[in-house]
Amino acid sequence: MQTLLFLILFPILVACLLLFVKRTTLRYAVVALSALAIGGASIYLLVQYAFEGAVYFAAPSEAAGLAMLAIEMVLALFIIYMGAKFRNYPAIALAVVQAALIVYLEMTFPENLQAAHNLFIDQFSIIMALIIGIIGSLIAVYAVRYMETYHHHHPEVRDRQGMFFFVTFAFIAAMFGLVFSNNLMWVFFFWEITTISSFLLIGYSETDEATRNAFRALVMNLLGGVAFVAALIYLAATDPASGGIDLARVLASGDTTLILVPAVLIGFAGITKAALMPFSSWLLGAMVAPTPVSALLHSSTMVKAGVYILVRFAPIFAGTFAGFSIGLVGGVTFIVASAIAISQNNAKLVLAYSTIANLGLIAACAGVGTHMLVWAAILLIVFHAVAKSLLFLGTGAIEHRIGSRDIEDMEGLIVRMPKMAVMMFIGIAGMFLAPFGMLISKWAAIEAFVQVPFGLIFVAILAYGSAVTVFFWAKWMGKLVTVTRGVERIEKGFLEEPWAPLYIITGLVVAAVFFFPIISSTLIEPYVLAIYGVTTGLAQANIAIMLLMMALLLLLPVSFLLFRRTVKHLPAYMSGRPATADLRFAGSLGMTREAQTRNYYLTDYFGEARLFRPGAVVCTVLILASWILAGVAL
């Protein structure tokens, strides 16, 4: 239990310390050492509990519960104050409703708000802890130098780096608390801390746009918070056989019809937190924040909390029409968000929509909820976290160097910033190419969906959505590796750039390919076995195919080395038009023009204006259907 408490409390101590650290060099030292300690403790947790199954701890609850209640009331007052200051009345109303429900819960059912064990650890929470402790900490280290450069480029933004790093480490602590809590009251407390943290980080620049988007995120997540409290009231008011607010007992309860209503309400909270449609706009609005915030929200905190809770409740959803509706919300989100990403040339928006799409796929797996789909969902969480954190941080580094986040402006990055281009190439490959993990996970999901009733609906969604993802990832990858002439290299040496976190995360993306069978057999398969009584894994034949793909992929860079001296450089071929080495060709009327390449974005077919509203309407209907179906099941 000491390791769990360390991971929850130590980041809070670091957060308080960073409020008073002003010098960048000292801040970097504190953040780097703290990241080393947090990452090391996460790995120690793996070593200590990987083979133990679920282990529960009777952490003291009375004092902690009172402290949490007091903090929740303070946070409600803070939201009301900020809502009044910026005249955001929906935030005020939701904060009042949520606080009133919490007080009602505490006053009416005090005897039912105790769990036998408040903390726990199992293989799934170990996986989440590794993502939070390693990826989250590396993002914090990267953020130190990034924020220094950010304020250099944005002198109009008030320098509040002390607050920024305080909230960042509080965010990390809250995520640890969330995945280690067995008491659903504690889960809700940490859930709300992540909501407030995201609000503060998104609004960091204090511009009108940032403030507006921060409140959008706050309001949408408060909606989920109200649903979460309603679920707690339902559980506390029902027969103790339902498990009350003890997460393990709730999930183990045999009365699925009784548990389904609170599970669907908590699932709704997960949908809002994971930014699935129709709530995806808050995550898109979060792109106004500094890049480390985007990376933190997308890879190791916030949205991962949403899919974490959905996967936890997957056994309750399995085999129910309400769960099927939640799965369809994820499926529709996957295909619509993937299609909208085609129309985006802003790199951060491409990453945002692809994140929403992949979270939708995870939610689809959790909603249908079979043991094979839970296995695939956890694999998706792992691979998405490492690849997407690399892409967000890489995009931030590129933007600082070239002054743009437009994909078109990244043409020829392999010449201008070769190391960064290689890292971005690996990150993009990790999202859709074999033998990287996202493709493996989708492969497993298709195999699992085939075996469930009406599963062909999801197979079709996954097939078409995956084809669309190839389109927008290939466009970006092509721009990165296009060899352009006459451009200046703007990248320093390997050790001169402060990109150590990027190098480490790149290594993690590659390592995940080699070690995913071990990750599966050691952590994911035992968790699935413990929950369902049966487990699954990738067949040996499929692993052999994956290794063959990996070998063929490695031949490409080797071939460059073998034929480097004999290669011939030829001028560009312009369909019969004469071209020069600097890509100029004879155009009409004897005019010499410069050759230019540009991607198709097909805005008229795949733009936000055309697809977002229909997708949001369909998902809203499906969410309402899940509530109705859960009520009917009673």
DACOR-V208737 format. One record per residue. N is the residue number from 1. SS is DSSP state (H for helix, E for strand, - for the rest). PSI is psi as a letter, one per 40 degrees, with the letter a starting at -180 (NA if undefined). Layout:
n & ss & psi
N & SS & PSI
N & SS & PSI
This chain:
n & ss & psi
1 & - & d
2 & H & d
3 & H & d
4 & H & d
5 & H & d
6 & H & d
7 & H & d
8 & H & d
9 & H & d
10 & H & d
11 & H & d
12 & H & d
13 & H & d
14 & H & d
15 & H & d
16 & H & d
17 & H & d
18 & H & e
19 & - & d
20 & - & e
21 & - & h
22 & - & d
23 & - & h
24 & H & d
25 & H & d
26 & H & d
27 & H & d
28 & H & d
29 & H & d
30 & H & d
31 & H & d
32 & H & d
33 & H & d
34 & H & d
35 & H & d
36 & H & d
37 & H & d
38 & H & d
39 & H & d
40 & H & d
41 & H & d
42 & H & d
43 & H & d
44 & H & d
45 & H & d
46 & H & d
47 & H & d
48 & H & d
49 & H & e
50 & - & d
51 & - & e
52 & - & e
53 & - & a
54 & - & h
55 & E & h
56 & E & i
57 & E & h
58 & - & g
59 & - & i
60 & - & h
61 & - & d
62 & H & d
63 & H & d
64 & H & d
65 & H & d
66 & H & d
67 & H & d
68 & H & d
69 & H & d
70 & H & d
71 & H & d
72 & H & d
73 & H & d
74 & H & d
75 & H & d
76 & H & d
77 & H & d
78 & H & d
79 & H & d
80 & H & d
81 & H & d
82 & H & d
83 & H & d
84 & H & d
85 & H & d
86 & - & e
87 & - & f
88 & - & g
89 & H & d
90 & H & d
91 & H & d
92 & H & d
93 & H & d
94 & H & d
95 & H & d
96 & H & d
97 & H & d
98 & H & d
99 & H & d
100 & H & d
101 & H & d
102 & H & d
103 & H & d
104 & H & d
105 & H & d
106 & H & d
107 & H & d
108 & H & d
109 & - & f
110 & H & d
111 & H & e
112 & H & e
113 & - & f
114 & - & h
115 & - & i
116 & - & d
117 & - & h
118 & - & d
119 & E & i
120 & E & i
121 & E & h
122 & - & a
123 & H & d
124 & H & d
125 & H & d
126 & H & d
127 & H & d
128 & H & d
129 & H & d
130 & H & d
131 & H & d
132 & H & d
133 & H & d
134 & H & d
135 & H & d
136 & H & d
137 & H & d
138 & H & d
139 & H & d
140 & H & d
141 & H & d
142 & H & d
143 & H & d
144 & H & d
145 & H & d
146 & H & d
147 & H & d
148 & H & d
149 & H & d
150 & H & d
151 & H & d
152 & H & d
153 & H & d
154 & - & g
155 & - & e
156 & - & e
157 & - & h
158 & - & h
159 & - & h
160 & - & f
161 & H & d
162 & H & d
163 & H & d
164 & H & d
165 & H & d
166 & H & d
167 & H & d
168 & H & d
169 & H & d
170 & H & d
171 & H & d
172 & H & d
173 & H & d
174 & H & d
175 & H & d
176 & H & d
177 & H & d
178 & H & d
179 & H & e
180 & H & e
181 & E & h
182 & - & e
183 & E & h
184 & H & d
185 & H & d
186 & H & d
187 & H & d
188 & H & d
189 & H & d
190 & H & d
191 & H & d
192 & H & d
193 & H & d
194 & H & d
195 & H & d
196 & H & d
197 & H & d
198 & H & d
199 & H & d
200 & H & d
201 & H & d
202 & H & d
203 & - & e
204 & - & d
205 & - & e
206 & - & e
207 & - & i
208 & H & d
209 & H & d
210 & H & d
211 & H & d
212 & H & d
213 & H & d
214 & H & d
215 & H & d
216 & H & d
217 & H & d
218 & H & d
219 & H & d
220 & H & d
221 & H & d
222 & H & d
223 & H & d
224 & H & d
225 & H & d
226 & H & d
227 & H & d
228 & H & d
229 & H & d
230 & H & d
231 & H & d
232 & H & d
233 & H & d
234 & H & d
235 & H & d
236 & H & d
237 & H & e
238 & - & i
239 & - & h
240 & H & e
241 & H & e
242 & H & e
243 & - & e
244 & - & b
245 & - & e
246 & E & h
247 & H & d
248 & H & d
249 & H & d
250 & H & d
251 & H & d
252 & H & e
253 & - & h
254 & - & e
255 & - & g
256 & H & d
257 & H & d
258 & H & d
259 & H & e
260 & H & d
261 & H & d
262 & H & d
263 & H & d
264 & H & d
265 & H & d
266 & H & d
267 & H & d
268 & H & d
269 & H & d
270 & H & d
271 & H & d
272 & H & d
273 & H & d
274 & - & e
275 & - & f
276 & - & i
277 & - & h
278 & - & e
279 & - & e
280 & - & e
281 & H & d
282 & H & d
283 & H & d
284 & H & d
285 & H & d
286 & H & e
287 & H & e
288 & H & e
289 & - & i
290 & - & i
291 & H & d
292 & H & d
293 & H & d
294 & H & d
295 & H & d
296 & H & d
297 & H & d
298 & H & d
299 & H & d
300 & H & e
301 & - & a
302 & - & c
303 & H & d
304 & H & d
305 & H & d
306 & H & d
307 & H & d
308 & H & d
309 & H & d
310 & H & d
311 & H & d
312 & H & d
313 & - & e
314 & H & d
315 & H & d
316 & H & d
317 & H & d
318 & - & h
319 & - & e
320 & - & i
321 & H & d
322 & H & d
323 & H & d
324 & H & d
325 & H & d
326 & H & d
327 & H & d
328 & H & d
329 & H & d
330 & H & d
331 & H & d
332 & H & d
333 & H & d
334 & H & d
335 & H & d
336 & H & d
337 & H & d
338 & H & d
339 & H & d
340 & H & d
341 & H & d
342 & H & d
343 & - & e
344 & - & h
345 & - & e
346 & E & h
347 & H & d
348 & H & d
349 & H & d
350 & H & d
351 & H & d
352 & H & d
353 & H & d
354 & H & d
355 & H & d
356 & H & d
357 & H & d
358 & H & d
359 & H & d
360 & H & d
361 & H & d
362 & H & d
363 & H & d
364 & H & d
365 & H & d
366 & H & d
367 & H & d
368 & H & d
369 & - & e
370 & - & i
371 & H & d
372 & H & d
373 & H & d
374 & H & d
375 & H & d
376 & H & d
377 & H & d
378 & H & d
379 & H & d
380 & H & d
381 & H & d
382 & H & d
383 & H & d
384 & H & d
385 & H & d
386 & H & d
387 & H & d
388 & H & d
389 & H & d
390 & H & d
391 & H & d
392 & H & d
393 & H & d
394 & H & d
395 & H & d
396 & H & d
397 & H & d
398 & H & d
399 & H & d
400 & H & d
401 & H & d
402 & H & e
403 & - & e
404 & - & i
405 & - & e
406 & E & h
407 & H & d
408 & H & d
409 & H & e
410 & H & e
411 & - & h
412 & - & e
413 & H & d
414 & H & d
415 & H & d
416 & H & d
417 & - & g
418 & H & d
419 & H & d
420 & H & d
421 & H & d
422 & H & d
423 & H & d
424 & H & d
425 & H & d
426 & H & d
427 & H & d
428 & H & d
429 & H & d
430 & H & e
431 & H & d
432 & H & e
433 & - & i
434 & - & i
435 & - & f
436 & - & i
437 & H & d
438 & H & d
439 & H & d
440 & H & d
441 & H & d
442 & H & d
443 & H & d
444 & H & d
445 & H & d
446 & H & d
447 & H & d
448 & H & d
449 & H & d
450 & - & d
451 & - & e
452 & - & i
453 & - & h
454 & - & e
455 & H & d
456 & H & d
457 & H & d
458 & H & d
459 & H & d
460 & H & d
461 & H & d
462 & H & d
463 & H & d
464 & H & d
465 & H & d
466 & H & d
467 & H & d
468 & H & d
469 & H & d
470 & H & d
471 & H & d
472 & H & d
473 & H & d
474 & H & d
475 & H & d
476 & H & d
477 & H & d
478 & H & d
479 & H & d
480 & H & d
481 & H & e
482 & - & h
483 & - & h
484 & - & i
485 & - & i
486 & - & f
487 & - & i
488 & - & h
489 & - & h
490 & - & e
491 & - & i
492 & - & a
493 & - & i
494 & - & d
495 & - & e
496 & - & d
497 & - & h
498 & - & g
499 & - & f
500 & H & d
501 & H & d
502 & H & d
503 & H & d
504 & H & d
505 & H & d
506 & H & d
507 & H & d
508 & H & d
509 & H & d
510 & H & d
511 & H & d
512 & H & d
513 & H & d
514 & H & d
515 & H & e
516 & H & d
517 & H & d
518 & H & d
519 & H & d
520 & H & d
521 & H & d
522 & H & d
523 & H & d
524 & H & d
525 & H & d
526 & H & d
527 & H & d
528 & H & d
529 & H & d
530 & H & d
531 & H & d
532 & H & e
533 & - & e
534 & - & i
535 & - & i
536 & - & i
537 & - & i
538 & - & h
539 & - & i
540 & H & d
541 & H & d
542 & H & d
543 & H & d
544 & H & d
545 & H & d
546 & H & d
547 & H & d
548 & H & d
549 & H & d
550 & H & d
551 & H & d
552 & H & d
553 & H & d
554 & H & e
555 & H & d
556 & H & d
557 & H & d
558 & H & d
559 & H & d
560 & H & d
561 & H & d
562 & H & d
563 & - & e
564 & - & d
565 & - & d
566 & - & e
567 & - & i
568 & - & h
569 & - & h
570 & - & i
571 & - & i
572 & - & i
573 & - & h
574 & E & f
575 & - & f
576 & - & e
577 & E & h
578 & - & h
579 & E & i
580 & - & i
581 & - & d
582 & - & f
583 & - & f
584 & E & i
585 & E & i
586 & E & h
587 & - & a
588 & H & i
589 & H & f
590 & H & e
591 & - & h
592 & E & h
593 & E & i
594 & E & h
595 & - & h
596 & - & i
597 & - & i
598 & - & i
599 & - & i
600 & - & h
601 & - & e
602 & - & f
603 & H & d
604 & H & d
605 & H & d
606 & H & e
607 & - & i
608 & H & d
609 & H & d
610 & H & d
611 & H & d
612 & H & d
613 & H & d
614 & H & d
615 & H & d
616 & H & d
617 & H & d
618 & H & d
619 & H & d
620 & H & d
621 & H & d
622 & H & d
623 & H & d
624 & H & d
625 & H & d
626 & H & d
627 & H & d
628 & H & d
629 & H & d
630 & H & d
631 & H & d
632 & H & d
633 & H & d
634 & - & NA
